């Protein structure tokens, strides 16, 4: 029987996710439904379904958005040609790209302009990476995506070659360090970004899991299977010595996971809503478990809203 629940903090929404969801909700109030979102606003099934009930239509391609419609571009970022396509279709774009992803877009442009060859560490096919390497396509450059140490060992560079690496913001901190180490073995002069690209929320949540995992038998991570940062939390928990499961809701908890388990940890990916965490806590409370909170570190970062949204509010003379 589970006797204790340790609720890990920081967990759940990061500043970028909170901002992007608020952008969509403000657009609904300002323009009315339907509001189109290009790609899931964040990689969380619950969030997307909740917004759909309010009149949000999620599409994957710009051509799926009606001409002249209001469209929010998701937190993960988009390649430059998507903005061009939207402009041609007279679509009013509200760009909800996380500012920390935008930073990577700016970095790749700057490095290319300064004559650097770029190596990108990330997951092939992930929408964030597609947006970043899409920047290079403006210059006719194809960027290799490095997923693991084996990929990194295949990269060769000349002794005087200018080379820089960038990373997806939601990677495993430890695994990325290993990959960068492997790159340095063959490209000692490789330049890393002035500030590491893995975002503060990903780093903090992984650190909190690493701190708490040795205290528990099982770690439950609230998040969707499509969420990179949530999957990394599950992996970090497992690597730190406990069983870990990624779930969207309390209904997905399986009794066999908790057989002979005394202590369960609960955390959430950066795109997972807090009310789903609270439902799990309430479930274990009803089962008689003691609830303890592990506040590993504090976060107080917030981002301003997109310029396009501020302008729309000003034009409409409303304060949402």
Secondary structure, DSSP 8 states (H G I E B T S, - for coil): ---EEEEEES-S--HHHHHHHHHHHHHHHHH-S-EEEES-SSS-HHHHHHHHTTTEEEESSGGGS-TT-EEEE-TT---HHHHHHHHHTT-EEEE---HHHHHHHHHHHHHHHTT-EEEEES-TT-HHHHHHHHHHHTTT---EEE-SHHHHHT----TT--EEEEE-TTS-HHHHHHHHHHHHHH-TT-EE-SS-SS-HHHHHHHHHHHHHHTT-SEEEEES-TT-HHHHHHHHHHHHTTSEEEEESSGGG--GGGGTT--EEEEEE-TTS-HHHHHHHHHHHHHTT-EEEEEE-----------HHHHHHHHHHT---
